Amino acid sequence: MELKRVVIVGSGNVAEALARALPASGAELCQVFARNRERGPRVAALGGTTWTADPDRLAEADLYLIAVSDRAVGEVAASLRLPDWAVAAHTAGSVPLDALEPFPRRAVIYPLQTFTAGRAVDFARVPLFLEASDKGTYQAVERFARRLSSQLYPADSKRRGILHLAGVLACNFVNALYAAGERTLAREGLPFEALRPLIAETAAKALAAPSPAAVQTGPAVRGDLPTLERHRALLAEEPLLLEIYNLTSRYIWETSRKI
């Protein structure tokens, strides 16, 4: 069975990215179903389709992509009444396939990427991790996913959980530290722009190296105790950030010694 007609369920950042990508893939985006009456119509417009918040007006489709927050997947799935032949798929990294258990044909299409409202992402370069309830459903989902990206990988719920954790560490945590650096500069009236070249070069080196650990720099990897102590003194009035600094410095030192 070919998964040609698609309904997106949700109106968040992942739903928006899918709405942008699906029309170009050759699939027919026939509806966006979303409770949010402000974002729902906007996401539908990006995909050149219609929007509804009424479950009784849910369009008939081959694939229903449930692109909602992780905690809402089960609740939203339980509220849907879908054709028996259709595939219900969610896009969450940390949610097991079993969250869609009421549906006979169920799958996961997990894009390992960060998405932001109003920012277009080249879906062809996004790794997609796939799981399905049976072989036939997996094959159909794989054929569909190949329209979106050439980077497809099988990943069961356990493996996706590891991927999601790694993504949080490498993306969300790192971005939080960017913000901490910004606030540290702001206390002295210095702009975040001063850090931009450093951030860009650090990311470029990590991507170019065989392992990010191979290009780790800074006082912690050198065991530069005087510099570490000066930094700790500057963070004395920010106990939470000081704790993060100490733990991260210890992690860098301990892991660097094992390279």
Backbone hydrogen bonds, N-H to C=O, Kabsch-Sander energy under -0.5 kcal/mol:
donor,donor_aa,acceptor,acceptor_aa,energy
4,K,2,E,-1.2
6,V,28,E,-3.0
7,V,63,L,-2.4
8,I,31,Q,-2.2
9,V,7,V,-0.5
9,V,65,L,-3.4
10,G,8,I,-0.7
10,G,33,F,-2.5
12,G,67,A,-0.7
16,E,12,G,-2.3
17,A,13,N,-2.1
18,L,14,V,-2.4
19,A,15,A,-2.5
20,R,16,E,-1.9
21,A,17,A,-1.8
22,L,18,L,-3.0
25,S,21,A,-0.8
25,S,22,L,-1.4
26,G,22,L,-0.7
26,G,23,P,-0.8
27,A,22,L,-0.9
28,E,4,K,-2.8
29,L,27,A,-0.8
30,C,6,V,-2.3
30,C,28,E,-1.1
31,Q,6,V,-0.9
32,V,50,T,-2.2
33,F,8,I,-3.0
34,A,32,V,-0.6
34,A,52,T,-2.0
37,R,35,R,-0.8
40,G,36,N,-2.4
42,R,38,E,-0.7
43,V,39,R,-2.8
44,A,40,G,-2.3
45,A,41,P,-2.2
46,L,42,R,-1.7
47,G,43,V,-1.2
48,G,45,A,-1.0
49,T,44,A,-2.4
52,T,32,V,-2.1
57,R,54,D,-2.0
58,L,55,P,-1.1
62,D,5,R,-1.9
63,L,5,R,-1.9
64,Y,87,V,-2.7
65,L,7,V,-2.7
65,L,63,L,-0.6
66,I,64,Y,-0.8
66,I,89,A,-3.8
67,A,9,V,-2.3
67,A,65,L,-1.1
68,V,66,I,-0.8
72,A,69,S,-1.4
73,V,69,S,-0.7
73,V,70,D,-1.0
76,V,72,A,-2.8
77,A,73,V,-2.7
78,A,74,G,-2.2
79,S,75,E,-0.9
79,S,76,V,-0.8
80,L,77,A,-1.3
82,L,80,L,-0.6
86,A,83,P,-1.0
87,V,62,D,-2.8
88,A,86,A,-0.5
88,A,105,R,-2.4
89,A,64,Y,-2.7
89,A,87,V,-0.6
90,H,107,A,-1.7
91,T,66,I,-1.5
99,A,96,P,-1.5
100,L,97,L,-2.2
101,E,98,D,-2.0
103,F,100,L,-2.3
106,R,104,P,-0.6
107,A,88,A,-2.2
108,V,131,E,-2.8
109,I,90,H,-2.4
110,Y,129,F,-2.8
112,L,110,Y,-0.6
112,L,127,P,-2.3
113,Q,111,P,-1.7
119,R,116,T,-2.1
120,A,118,G,-0.6
123,F,121,V,-1.2
125,R,122,D,-1.9
126,V,123,F,-1.9
128,L,151,Q,-3.1
129,F,110,Y,-2.4
130,L,153,Y,-3.0
131,E,108,V,-1.6
133,S,106,R,-2.3
138,Y,134,D,-2.4
139,Q,135,K,-2.5
140,A,136,G,-2.0
141,V,137,T,-2.6
142,E,138,Y,-2.9
143,R,139,Q,-2.2
144,F,140,A,-2.0
145,A,141,V,-3.1
146,R,142,E,-2.0
147,R,143,R,-0.5
147,R,144,F,-1.5
148,L,144,F,-0.5
148,L,145,A,-1.2
149,S,145,A,-2.3
150,S,124,A,-1.0
152,L,150,S,-1.0
153,Y,128,L,-2.3
155,A,130,L,-2.9
160,R,156,D,-2.6
161,G,157,S,-1.9
162,I,158,K,-1.6
163,L,159,R,-2.2
164,H,160,R,-2.9
165,L,161,G,-2.2
166,A,162,I,-2.7
167,G,163,L,-2.4
168,V,164,H,-2.3
169,L,165,L,-2.3
170,A,166,A,-2.6
171,C,167,G,-2.0
172,N,167,G,-0.7
173,F,168,V,-2.8
174,V,169,L,-0.6
175,N,171,C,-2.6
176,A,172,N,-2.0
177,L,173,F,-1.7
178,Y,174,V,-1.8
179,A,175,N,-2.1
180,A,176,A,-1.8
181,G,177,L,-2.4
182,E,178,Y,-2.4
183,R,179,A,-2.4
184,T,180,A,-2.1
185,L,181,G,-2.2
186,A,182,E,-2.3
187,R,183,R,-1.3
188,E,185,L,-1.7
189,G,186,A,-1.8
190,L,185,L,-2.4
194,A,191,P,-1.4
195,L,192,F,-2.3
196,R,192,F,-0.7
196,R,193,E,-0.6
199,I,195,L,-2.7
200,A,196,R,-2.5
201,E,197,P,-2.3
202,T,198,L,-2.4
203,A,199,I,-2.4
204,A,200,A,-2.2
205,K,201,E,-2.5
206,A,202,T,-2.2
207,L,203,A,-2.1
208,A,204,A,-1.8
209,A,205,K,-2.0
214,A,211,S,-1.4
215,V,212,P,-1.4
216,Q,213,A,-1.2
222,R,218,G,-1.2
223,G,219,P,-0.9
223,G,220,A,-0.6
224,D,219,P,-2.7
225,L,223,G,-1.6
228,L,224,D,-2.1
229,E,225,L,-2.5
230,R,226,P,-1.9
231,H,227,T,-2.3
232,R,228,L,-2.3
233,A,229,E,-2.0
234,L,230,R,-1.7
235,L,231,H,-1.1
236,A,233,A,-1.2
238,E,235,L,-2.2
242,L,238,E,-2.7
243,E,239,P,-2.2
244,I,240,L,-2.1
245,Y,241,L,-2.7
246,N,242,L,-2.7
247,L,243,E,-2.6
248,T,244,I,-2.8
249,S,245,Y,-2.5
250,R,246,N,-2.2
251,Y,247,L,-2.5
252,I,248,T,-2.7
253,W,249,S,-2.4
254,E,250,R,-2.9
255,T,251,Y,-2.6
256,S,252,I,-2.3
257,R,253,W,-1.6
258,K,255,T,-0.9
259,I,256,S,-1.2
